[in-house]
């Protein structure tokens, strides 16, 4: 009985390991919000006043990175 448990445990461990390595690398190249994607930065839905109600403005989502790719100090992202 102990041998069967060991074999099942090993099989489950191998199965879980394989399932984790099978993650699609393409899914890593997506953005959580469309306004984080540089392609959408100029769209009206990513710029005030349209985006202010939802809080999905590019300036809010990027944090301390400006839309030209430079890093800005905190509080100066206006």
PDB file of N, CA, C and O in Angstrom, chain B, residues numbered from 101:
ATOM      1  N   UNK B 101       0.820  -1.193   0.000  1.00  0.00           N
ATOM      2  CA  UNK B 101       0.000   0.000   0.000  1.00  0.00           C
ATOM      3  C   UNK B 101       0.869   1.265   0.000  1.00  0.00           C
ATOM      4  O   UNK B 101       0.537   2.262  -0.642  1.00  0.00           O
ATOM      5  N   UNK B 102       1.985   1.202   0.731  1.00  0.00           N
ATOM      6  CA  UNK B 102       2.889   2.336   0.804  1.00  0.00           C
ATOM      7  C   UNK B 102       3.545   2.611  -0.554  1.00  0.00           C
ATOM      8  O   UNK B 102       3.807   3.763  -0.900  1.00  0.00           O
ATOM      9  N   UNK B 103       3.803   1.562  -1.305  1.00  0.00           N
ATOM     10  CA  UNK B 103       4.418   1.708  -2.630  1.00  0.00           C
ATOM     11  C   UNK B 103       3.450   2.409  -3.575  1.00  0.00           C
ATOM     12  O   UNK B 103       3.860   3.270  -4.354  1.00  0.00           O
ATOM     13  N   UNK B 104       2.186   2.054  -3.513  1.00  0.00           N
ATOM     14  CA  UNK B 104       1.183   2.669  -4.381  1.00  0.00           C
ATOM     15  C   UNK B 104       1.051   4.154  -4.057  1.00  0.00           C
ATOM     16  O   UNK B 104       0.956   4.986  -4.960  1.00  0.00           O
ATOM     17  N   UNK B 105       1.045   4.479  -2.789  1.00  0.00           N
ATOM     18  CA  UNK B 105       0.948   5.882  -2.384  1.00  0.00           C
ATOM     19  C   UNK B 105       2.159   6.676  -2.895  1.00  0.00           C
ATOM     20  O   UNK B 105       2.011   7.811  -3.347  1.00  0.00           O
ATOM     21  N   UNK B 106       3.345   6.081  -2.821  1.00  0.00           N
ATOM     22  CA  UNK B 106       4.559   6.744  -3.299  1.00  0.00           C
ATOM     23  C   UNK B 106       4.504   6.961  -4.804  1.00  0.00           C
ATOM     24  O   UNK B 106       4.892   8.023  -5.291  1.00  0.00           O
ATOM     25  N   UNK B 107       4.029   5.973  -5.539  1.00  0.00           N
ATOM     26  CA  UNK B 107       3.934   6.085  -6.990  1.00  0.00           C
ATOM     27  C   UNK B 107       2.906   7.145  -7.370  1.00  0.00           C
ATOM     28  O   UNK B 107       3.159   7.948  -8.268  1.00  0.00           O
ATOM     29  N   UNK B 108       1.767   7.163  -6.713  1.00  0.00           N
ATOM     30  CA  UNK B 108       0.734   8.150  -7.003  1.00  0.00           C
ATOM     31  C   UNK B 108       1.239   9.558  -6.673  1.00  0.00           C
ATOM     32  O   UNK B 108       1.013  10.499  -7.435  1.00  0.00           O
ATOM     33  N   UNK B 109       1.918   9.694  -5.545  1.00  0.00           N
ATOM     34  CA  UNK B 109       2.472  10.995  -5.171  1.00  0.00           C
ATOM     35  C   UNK B 109       3.493  11.472  -6.188  1.00  0.00           C
ATOM     36  O   UNK B 109       3.482  12.644  -6.564  1.00  0.00           O
ATOM     37  N   UNK B 110       4.361  10.608  -6.634  1.00  0.00           N
ATOM     38  CA  UNK B 110       5.354  10.965  -7.641  1.00  0.00           C
ATOM     39  C   UNK B 110       4.678  11.347  -8.958  1.00  0.00           C
ATOM     40  O   UNK B 110       5.083  12.310  -9.609  1.00  0.00           O
ATOM     41  N   UNK B 111       3.652  10.595  -9.348  1.00  0.00           N
ATOM     42  CA  UNK B 111       2.928  10.890 -10.582  1.00  0.00           C
ATOM     43  C   UNK B 111       2.259  12.259 -10.512  1.00  0.00           C
ATOM     44  O   UNK B 111       2.322  13.033 -11.467  1.00  0.00           O
ATOM     45  N   UNK B 112       1.625  12.555  -9.392  1.00  0.00           N
ATOM     46  CA  UNK B 112       0.966  13.847  -9.218  1.00  0.00           C
ATOM     47  C   UNK B 112       2.000  14.966  -9.236  1.00  0.00           C
ATOM     48  O   UNK B 112       1.754  16.016  -9.830  1.00  0.00           O
ATOM     49  N   UNK B 113       3.140  14.768  -8.603  1.00  0.00           N
ATOM     50  CA  UNK B 113       4.192  15.789  -8.595  1.00  0.00           C
ATOM     51  C   UNK B 113       4.704  16.061 -10.004  1.00  0.00           C
ATOM     52  O   UNK B 113       4.900  17.217 -10.380  1.00  0.00           O
ATOM     53  N   UNK B 114       4.919  15.018 -10.775  1.00  0.00           N
ATOM     54  CA  UNK B 114       5.375  15.189 -12.163  1.00  0.00           C
ATOM     55  C   UNK B 114       4.299  15.875 -12.992  1.00  0.00           C
ATOM     56  O   UNK B 114       4.606  16.751 -13.801  1.00  0.00           O
ATOM     57  N   UNK B 115       3.056  15.493 -12.804  1.00  0.00           N
ATOM     58  CA  UNK B 115       1.949  16.097 -13.542  1.00  0.00           C
ATOM     59  C   UNK B 115       1.833  17.591 -13.229  1.00  0.00           C
ATOM     60  O   UNK B 115       1.659  18.399 -14.141  1.00  0.00           O
ATOM     61  N   UNK B 116       1.928  17.963 -11.959  1.00  0.00           N
ATOM     62  CA  UNK B 116       1.869  19.375 -11.583  1.00  0.00           C
ATOM     63  C   UNK B 116       3.052  20.159 -12.147  1.00  0.00           C
ATOM     64  O   UNK B 116       2.892  21.291 -12.603  1.00  0.00           O
ATOM     65  N   UNK B 117       4.224  19.560 -12.114  1.00  0.00           N
ATOM     66  CA  UNK B 117       5.404  20.229 -12.672  1.00  0.00           C
ATOM     67  C   UNK B 117       5.246  20.466 -14.170  1.00  0.00           C
ATOM     68  O   UNK B 117       5.571  21.547 -14.661  1.00  0.00           O
ATOM     69  N   UNK B 118       4.759  19.489 -14.888  1.00  0.00           N
ATOM     70  CA  UNK B 118       4.545  19.635 -16.328  1.00  0.00           C
ATOM     71  C   UNK B 118       3.468  20.668 -16.629  1.00  0.00           C
ATOM     72  O   UNK B 118       3.577  21.411 -17.604  1.00  0.00           O
ATOM     73  N   UNK B 119       2.439  20.721 -15.808  1.00  0.00           N
ATOM     74  CA  UNK B 119       1.379  21.693 -16.065  1.00  0.00           C
ATOM     75  C   UNK B 119       1.873  23.118 -15.846  1.00  0.00           C
ATOM     76  O   UNK B 119       1.413  24.038 -16.523  1.00  0.00           O
ATOM     77  N   UNK B 120       2.788  23.314 -14.926  1.00  0.00           N
ATOM     78  CA  UNK B 120       3.337  24.649 -14.705  1.00  0.00           C
ATOM     79  C   UNK B 120       4.281  25.078 -15.824  1.00  0.00           C
ATOM     80  O   UNK B 120       4.344  26.262 -16.155  1.00  0.00           O
ATOM     81  N   UNK B 121       4.999  24.153 -16.396  1.00  0.00           N
ATOM     82  CA  UNK B 121       5.923  24.501 -17.474  1.00  0.00           C
ATOM     83  C   UNK B 121       5.203  24.673 -18.799  1.00  0.00           C
ATOM     84  O   UNK B 121       5.799  25.149 -19.766  1.00  0.00           O
ATOM     85  N   UNK B 122       3.947  24.300 -18.864  1.00  0.00           N
ATOM     86  CA  UNK B 122       3.191  24.403 -20.110  1.00  0.00           C
ATOM     87  C   UNK B 122       2.491  25.750 -20.252  1.00  0.00           C
ATOM     88  O   UNK B 122       1.657  25.927 -21.140  1.00  0.00           O
ATOM     89  N   UNK B 123       2.824  26.696 -19.385  1.00  0.00           N
ATOM     90  CA  UNK B 123       2.194  28.015 -19.474  1.00  0.00           C
ATOM     91  C   UNK B 123       2.525  28.660 -20.813  1.00  0.00           C
ATOM     92  O   UNK B 123       3.640  28.537 -21.321  1.00  0.00           O
ATOM     93  N   UNK B 124       1.556  29.334 -21.364  1.00  0.00           N
ATOM     94  CA  UNK B 124       1.713  29.975 -22.660  1.00  0.00           C
ATOM     95  C   UNK B 124       2.554  31.251 -22.514  1.00  0.00           C
ATOM     96  O   UNK B 124       2.131  32.178 -21.823  1.00  0.00           O
ATOM     97  N   UNK B 125       3.730  31.320 -23.145  1.00  0.00           N
ATOM     98  CA  UNK B 125       4.553  32.524 -23.031  1.00  0.00           C
ATOM     99  C   UNK B 125       3.908  33.744 -23.690  1.00  0.00           C
ATOM    100  O   UNK B 125       4.261  34.877 -23.362  1.00  0.00           O
ATOM    101  N   UNK B 126       2.981  33.533 -24.602  1.00  0.00           N
ATOM    102  CA  UNK B 126       2.293  34.645 -25.240  1.00  0.00           C
ATOM    103  C   UNK B 126       1.433  35.411 -24.243  1.00  0.00           C
ATOM    104  O   UNK B 126       1.222  36.614 -24.397  1.00  0.00           O
ATOM    105  N   UNK B 127       0.937  34.719 -23.222  1.00  0.00           N
ATOM    106  CA  UNK B 127       0.098  35.391 -22.237  1.00  0.00           C
ATOM    107  C   UNK B 127       0.901  36.366 -21.387  1.00  0.00           C
ATOM    108  O   UNK B 127       0.319  37.217 -20.716  1.00  0.00           O
ATOM    109  N   UNK B 128       2.214  36.259 -21.404  1.00  0.00           N
ATOM    110  CA  UNK B 128       3.065  37.168 -20.642  1.00  0.00           C
ATOM    111  C   UNK B 128       3.238  38.504 -21.349  1.00  0.00           C
ATOM    112  O   UNK B 128       3.727  39.462 -20.749  1.00  0.00           O
ATOM    113  N   UNK B 129       2.847  38.579 -22.603  1.00  0.00           N
ATOM    114  CA  UNK B 129       3.012  39.800 -23.387  1.00  0.00           C
ATOM    115  C   UNK B 129       1.734  40.619 -23.467  1.00  0.00           C
ATOM    116  O   UNK B 129       1.569  41.416 -24.390  1.00  0.00           O
ATOM    117  N   UNK B 130       0.831  40.434 -22.516  1.00  0.00           N
ATOM    118  CA  UNK B 130      -0.419  41.179 -22.503  1.00  0.00           C
ATOM    119  C   UNK B 130      -0.399  42.211 -21.392  1.00  0.00           C
ATOM    120  O   UNK B 130       0.397  42.134 -20.456  1.00  0.00           O
ATOM    121  N   UNK B 131      -1.288  43.170 -21.518  1.00  0.00           N
ATOM    122  CA  UNK B 131      -1.438  44.201 -20.500  1.00  0.00           C
ATOM    123  C   UNK B 131      -2.732  43.955 -19.743  1.00  0.00           C
ATOM    124  O   UNK B 131      -3.731  43.534 -20.326  1.00  0.00           O
ATOM    125  N   UNK B 132      -2.709  44.217 -18.456  1.00  0.00           N
ATOM    126  CA  UNK B 132      -3.913  44.012 -17.656  1.00  0.00           C
ATOM    127  C   UNK B 132      -5.007  44.987 -18.067  1.00  0.00           C
ATOM    128  O   UNK B 132      -6.178  44.618 -18.151  1.00  0.00           O
ATOM    129  N   UNK B 133      -4.621  46.232 -18.322  1.00  0.00           N
ATOM    130  CA  UNK B 133      -5.559  47.260 -18.766  1.00  0.00           C
ATOM    131  C   UNK B 133      -5.121  47.743 -20.142  1.00  0.00           C
ATOM    132  O   UNK B 133      -3.925  47.868 -20.406  1.00  0.00           O
ATOM    133  N   UNK B 134      -6.079  48.013 -21.015  1.00  0.00           N
ATOM    134  CA  UNK B 134      -5.740  48.406 -22.380  1.00  0.00           C
ATOM    135  C   UNK B 134      -4.958  49.715 -22.421  1.00  0.00           C
ATOM    136  O   UNK B 134      -4.169  49.929 -23.342  1.00  0.00           O
ATOM    137  N   UNK B 135      -5.160  50.593 -21.442  1.00  0.00           N
ATOM    138  CA  UNK B 135      -4.455  51.880 -21.442  1.00  0.00           C
ATOM    139  C   UNK B 135      -3.001  51.756 -20.989  1.00  0.00           C
ATOM    140  O   UNK B 135      -2.273  52.748 -21.025  1.00  0.00           O
ATOM    141  N   UNK B 136      -2.556  50.576 -20.565  1.00  0.00           N
ATOM    142  CA  UNK B 136      -1.148  50.355 -20.273  1.00  0.00           C
ATOM    143  C   UNK B 136      -0.365  50.079 -21.553  1.00  0.00           C
ATOM    144  O   UNK B 136       0.853  50.258 -21.590  1.00  0.00           O
ATOM    145  N   UNK B 137      -1.048  49.653 -22.581  1.00  0.00           N
ATOM    146  CA  UNK B 137      -0.411  49.342 -23.861  1.00  0.00           C
ATOM    147  C   UNK B 137      -0.064  50.634 -24.585  1.00  0.00           C
ATOM    148  O   UNK B 137      -0.950  51.455 -24.821  1.00  0.00           O
ATOM    149  N   UNK B 138       1.210  50.838 -24.947  1.00  0.00           N
ATOM    150  CA  UNK B 138       1.611  52.067 -25.638  1.00  0.00           C
ATOM    151  C   UNK B 138       0.818  52.349 -26.914  1.00  0.00           C
ATOM    152  O   UNK B 138       0.704  53.506 -27.320  1.00  0.00           O
ATOM    153  N   UNK B 139       0.279  51.333 -27.542  1.00  0.00           N
ATOM    154  CA  UNK B 139      -0.516  51.518 -28.758  1.00  0.00           C
ATOM    155  C   UNK B 139      -1.767  52.336 -28.467  1.00  0.00           C
ATOM    156  O   UNK B 139      -2.242  53.068 -29.335  1.00  0.00           O
ATOM    157  N   UNK B 140      -2.303  52.221 -27.261  1.00  0.00           N
ATOM    158  CA  UNK B 140      -3.565  52.876 -26.905  1.00  0.00           C
ATOM    159  C   UNK B 140      -3.405  54.205 -26.183  1.00  0.00           C
ATOM    160  O   UNK B 140      -4.410  54.819 -25.824  1.00  0.00           O
ATOM    161  N   UNK B 141      -2.190  54.669 -25.957  1.00  0.00           N
ATOM    162  CA  UNK B 141      -1.957  55.871 -25.159  1.00  0.00           C
ATOM    163  C   UNK B 141      -2.624  57.114 -25.719  1.00  0.00           C
ATOM    164  O   UNK B 141      -2.969  58.016 -24.956  1.00  0.00           O
ATOM    165  N   UNK B 142      -2.814  57.186 -27.012  1.00  0.00           N
ATOM    166  CA  UNK B 142      -3.402  58.379 -27.624  1.00  0.00           C
ATOM    167  C   UNK B 142      -4.919  58.302 -27.754  1.00  0.00           C
ATOM    168  O   UNK B 142      -5.551  59.286 -28.139  1.00  0.00           O
ATOM    169  N   UNK B 143      -5.506  57.168 -27.446  1.00  0.00           N
ATOM    170  CA  UNK B 143      -6.964  57.019 -27.563  1.00  0.00           C
ATOM    171  C   UNK B 143      -7.674  57.855 -26.504  1.00  0.00           C
ATOM    172  O   UNK B 143      -7.152  58.067 -25.410  1.00  0.00           O
ATOM    173  N   UNK B 144      -8.866  58.325 -26.843  1.00  0.00           N
ATOM    174  CA  UNK B 144      -9.644  59.171 -25.939  1.00  0.00           C
ATOM    175  C   UNK B 144      -9.977  58.449 -24.630  1.00  0.00           C
ATOM    176  O   UNK B 144     -10.015  59.075 -23.570  1.00  0.00           O
ATOM    177  N   UNK B 145     -10.215  57.149 -24.698  1.00  0.00           N
ATOM    178  CA  UNK B 145     -10.581  56.401 -23.500  1.00  0.00           C
ATOM    179  C   UNK B 145      -9.432  56.272 -22.496  1.00  0.00           C
ATOM    180  O   UNK B 145      -9.652  55.878 -21.351  1.00  0.00           O
ATOM    181  N   UNK B 146      -8.221  56.600 -22.916  1.00  0.00           N
ATOM    182  CA  UNK B 146      -7.058  56.524 -22.030  1.00  0.00           C
ATOM    183  C   UNK B 146      -6.585  57.895 -21.562  1.00  0.00           C
ATOM    184  O   UNK B 146      -5.590  57.991 -20.844  1.00  0.00           O
ATOM    185  N   UNK B 147      -7.276  58.946 -21.952  1.00  0.00           N
ATOM    186  CA  UNK B 147      -6.870  60.304 -21.601  1.00  0.00           C
ATOM    187  C   UNK B 147      -8.037  61.063 -20.976  1.00  0.00           C
ATOM    188  O   UNK B 147      -9.198  60.823 -21.308  1.00  0.00           O
ATOM    189  N   UNK B 148      -7.710  61.989 -20.061  1.00  0.00           N
ATOM    190  CA  UNK B 148      -8.767  62.794 -19.434  1.00  0.00           C
ATOM    191  C   UNK B 148      -9.519  63.599 -20.485  1.00  0.00           C
ATOM    192  O   UNK B 148      -8.923  63.965 -21.498  1.00  0.00           O
ATOM    193  N   UNK B 149     -10.747  63.879 -20.299  1.00  0.00           N
ATOM    194  CA  UNK B 149     -11.601  63.602 -19.145  1.00  0.00           C
ATOM    195  C   UNK B 149     -12.321  62.263 -19.233  1.00  0.00           C
ATOM    196  O   UNK B 149     -12.991  61.869 -18.279  1.00  0.00           O
ATOM    197  N   UNK B 150     -12.201  61.558 -20.345  1.00  0.00           N
ATOM    198  CA  UNK B 150     -12.958  60.310 -20.545  1.00  0.00           C
ATOM    199  C   UNK B 150     -12.567  59.246 -19.516  1.00  0.00           C
ATOM    200  O   UNK B 150     -13.440  58.544 -19.005  1.00  0.00           O
ATOM    201  N   UNK B 151     -11.296  59.115 -19.208  1.00  0.00           N
ATOM    202  CA  UNK B 151     -10.833  58.024 -18.353  1.00  0.00           C
ATOM    203  C   UNK B 151     -10.919  58.321 -16.862  1.00  0.00           C
ATOM    204  O   UNK B 151     -10.745  57.410 -16.052  1.00  0.00           O
ATOM    205  N   UNK B 152     -11.176  59.537 -16.482  1.00  0.00           N
ATOM    206  CA  UNK B 152     -11.122  59.905 -15.065  1.00  0.00           C
ATOM    207  C   UNK B 152     -12.181  59.197 -14.215  1.00  0.00           C
ATOM    208  O   UNK B 152     -11.914  58.865 -13.060  1.00  0.00           O
ATOM    209  N   UNK B 153     -13.340  58.968 -14.747  1.00  0.00           N
ATOM    210  CA  UNK B 153     -14.395  58.307 -13.975  1.00  0.00           C
ATOM    211  C   UNK B 153     -14.037  56.860 -13.645  1.00  0.00           C
ATOM    212  O   UNK B 153     -14.344  56.374 -12.557  1.00  0.00           O
ATOM    213  N   UNK B 154     -13.397  56.184 -14.572  1.00  0.00           N
ATOM    214  CA  UNK B 154     -13.049  54.781 -14.345  1.00  0.00           C
ATOM    215  C   UNK B 154     -11.711  54.614 -13.641  1.00  0.00           C
ATOM    216  O   UNK B 154     -11.421  53.543 -13.107  1.00  0.00           O
ATOM    217  N   UNK B 155     -10.887  55.667 -13.633  1.00  0.00           N
ATOM    218  CA  UNK B 155      -9.562  55.578 -13.013  1.00  0.00           C
ATOM    219  C   UNK B 155      -8.564  54.815 -13.853  1.00  0.00           C
ATOM    220  O   UNK B 155      -7.541  54.356 -13.344  1.00  0.00           O
ATOM    221  N   UNK B 156      -8.852  54.675 -15.139  1.00  0.00           N
ATOM    222  CA  UNK B 156      -7.978  53.916 -16.021  1.00  0.00           C
ATOM    223  C   UNK B 156      -7.164  54.807 -16.944  1.00  0.00           C
ATOM    224  O   UNK B 156      -6.809  54.394 -18.048  1.00  0.00           O
ATOM    225  N   UNK B 157      -6.865  56.016 -16.508  1.00  0.00           N
ATOM    226  CA  UNK B 157      -6.035  56.906 -17.315  1.00  0.00           C
ATOM    227  C   UNK B 157      -4.617  56.350 -17.391  1.00  0.00           C
ATOM    228  O   UNK B 157      -4.121  55.751 -16.436  1.00  0.00           O
ATOM    229  N   UNK B 158      -3.977  56.553 -18.526  1.00  0.00           N
ATOM    230  CA  UNK B 158      -2.619  56.078 -18.707  1.00  0.00           C
ATOM    231  C   UNK B 158      -1.709  56.605 -17.616  1.00  0.00           C
ATOM    232  O   UNK B 158      -0.876  55.862 -17.096  1.00  0.00           O
ATOM    233  N   UNK B 159      -1.849  57.871 -17.259  1.00  0.00           N
ATOM    234  CA  UNK B 159      -0.980  58.452 -16.236  1.00  0.00           C
ATOM    235  C   UNK B 159      -1.177  57.782 -14.876  1.00  0.00           C
ATOM    236  O   UNK B 159      -0.238  57.718 -14.082  1.00  0.00           O
ATOM    237  N   UNK B 160      -2.376  57.287 -14.598  1.00  0.00           N
ATOM    238  CA  UNK B 160      -2.634  56.593 -13.338  1.00  0.00           C
ATOM    239  C   UNK B 160      -2.095  55.164 -13.361  1.00  0.00           C
ATOM    240  O   UNK B 160      -1.600  54.675 -12.345  1.00  0.00           O
ATOM    241  N   UNK B 161      -2.183  54.501 -14.490  1.00  0.00           N
ATOM    242  CA  UNK B 161      -1.770  53.107 -14.598  1.00  0.00           C
ATOM    243  C   UNK B 161      -0.265  52.938 -14.680  1.00  0.00           C
ATOM    244  O   UNK B 161       0.271  51.928 -14.224  1.00  0.00           O
ATOM    245  N   UNK B 162       0.425  53.914 -15.257  1.00  0.00           N
ATOM    246  CA  UNK B 162       1.865  53.782 -15.435  1.00  0.00           C
ATOM    247  C   UNK B 162       2.662  54.155 -14.194  1.00  0.00           C
ATOM    248  O   UNK B 162       3.840  53.815 -14.096  1.00  0.00           O
ATOM    249  N   UNK B 163       2.048  54.842 -13.253  1.00  0.00           N
ATOM    250  CA  UNK B 163       2.765  55.204 -12.036  1.00  0.00           C
ATOM    251  C   UNK B 163       3.817  56.248 -12.314  1.00  0.00           C
ATOM    252  O   UNK B 163       3.484  57.362 -12.717  1.00  0.00           O
ATOM    253  N   UNK B 164       5.090  55.917 -12.108  1.00  0.00           N
ATOM    254  CA  UNK B 164       6.154  56.899 -12.281  1.00  0.00           C
ATOM    255  C   UNK B 164       6.849  56.810 -13.639  1.00  0.00           C
ATOM    256  O   UNK B 164       7.991  57.247 -13.773  1.00  0.00           O
ATOM    257  N   UNK B 165       6.181  56.254 -14.640  1.00  0.00           N
ATOM    258  CA  UNK B 165       6.726  56.191 -15.996  1.00  0.00           C
ATOM    259  C   UNK B 165       5.862  57.067 -16.881  1.00  0.00           C
ATOM    260  O   UNK B 165       4.648  56.873 -16.951  1.00  0.00           O
ATOM    261  N   UNK B 166       6.469  58.023 -17.553  1.00  0.00           N
ATOM    262  CA  UNK B 166       5.698  58.896 -18.430  1.00  0.00           C
ATOM    263  C   UNK B 166       5.454  58.210 -19.760  1.00  0.00           C
ATOM    264  O   UNK B 166       6.051  57.172 -20.046  1.00  0.00           O
ATOM    265  N   UNK B 167       4.588  58.778 -20.567  1.00  0.00           N
ATOM    266  CA  UNK B 167       4.244  58.141 -21.838  1.00  0.00           C
ATOM    267  C   UNK B 167       5.366  58.206 -22.862  1.00  0.00           C
ATOM    268  O   UNK B 167       5.282  57.550 -23.901  1.00  0.00           O
ATOM    269  N   UNK B 168       6.423  58.984 -22.595  1.00  0.00           N
ATOM    270  CA  UNK B 168       7.572  58.956 -23.504  1.00  0.00           C
ATOM    271  C   UNK B 168       8.642  57.967 -23.029  1.00  0.00           C
ATOM    272  O   UNK B 168       9.719  57.878 -23.620  1.00  0.00           O
ATOM    273  N   UNK B 169       8.334  57.221 -21.949  1.00  0.00           N
ATOM    274  CA  UNK B 169       9.223  56.168 -21.482  1.00  0.00           C
ATOM    275  C   UNK B 169      10.205  56.589 -20.409  1.00  0.00           C
ATOM    276  O   UNK B 169      10.958  55.748 -19.919  1.00  0.00           O
ATOM    277  N   UNK B 170      10.230  57.847 -20.025  1.00  0.00           N
ATOM    278  CA  UNK B 170      11.154  58.286 -18.999  1.00  0.00           C
ATOM    279  C   UNK B 170      10.529  58.135 -17.619  1.00  0.00           C
ATOM    280  O   UNK B 170       9.306  58.131 -17.478  1.00  0.00           O
ATOM    281  N   UNK B 171      11.360  58.012 -16.626  1.00  0.00           N
ATOM    282  CA  UNK B 171      10.893  57.903 -15.250  1.00  0.00           C
ATOM    283  C   UNK B 171      10.789  59.296 -14.664  1.00  0.00           C
ATOM    284  O   UNK B 171      11.683  60.124 -14.840  1.00  0.00           O
ATOM    285  N   UNK B 172       9.698  59.549 -13.970  1.00  0.00           N
ATOM    286  CA  UNK B 172       9.481  60.862 -13.354  1.00  0.00           C
ATOM    287  C   UNK B 172       9.397  60.696 -11.846  1.00  0.00           C
ATOM    288  O   UNK B 172       9.084  59.615 -11.348  1.00  0.00           O
ATOM    289  N   UNK B 173       9.676  61.763 -11.130  1.00  0.00           N
ATOM    290  CA  UNK B 173       9.604  61.741  -9.670  1.00  0.00           C
ATOM    291  C   UNK B 173       8.141  61.622  -9.234  1.00  0.00           C
ATOM    292  O   UNK B 173       7.233  62.034  -9.955  1.00  0.00           O
ATOM    293  N   UNK B 174       7.931  61.063  -8.065  1.00  0.00           N
ATOM    294  CA  UNK B 174       6.582  60.941  -7.520  1.00  0.00           C
ATOM    295  C   UNK B 174       5.979  62.319  -7.311  1.00  0.00           C
ATOM    296  O   UNK B 174       6.640  63.232  -6.817  1.00  0.00           O
ATOM    297  N   UNK B 175       4.720  62.458  -7.691  1.00  0.00           N
ATOM    298  CA  UNK B 175       4.015  63.718  -7.522  1.00  0.00           C
ATOM    299  C   UNK B 175       4.196  64.679  -8.664  1.00  0.00           C
ATOM    300  O   UNK B 175       3.540  65.720  -8.690  1.00  0.00           O
ATOM    301  N   UNK B 176       5.072  64.369  -9.627  1.00  0.00           N
ATOM    302  CA  UNK B 176       5.277  65.256 -10.767  1.00  0.00           C
ATOM    303  C   UNK B 176       4.765  64.643 -12.062  1.00  0.00           C
ATOM    304  O   UNK B 176       5.206  65.015 -13.149  1.00  0.00           O
ATOM    305  N   UNK B 177       3.847  63.718 -11.945  1.00  0.00           N
ATOM    306  CA  UNK B 177       3.334  62.994 -13.110  1.00  0.00           C
ATOM    307  C   UNK B 177       2.105  63.689 -13.698  1.00  0.00           C
ATOM    308  O   UNK B 177       1.277  63.033 -14.330  1.00  0.00           O
ATOM    309  N   UNK B 178       1.975  64.959 -13.508  1.00  0.00           N
ATOM    310  CA  UNK B 178       0.810  65.704 -14.007  1.00  0.00           C
ATOM    311  C   UNK B 178       1.034  66.126 -15.421  1.00  0.00           C
ATOM    312  O   UNK B 178       0.168  66.765 -16.019  1.00  0.00           O
TER     313      UNK B 178
END
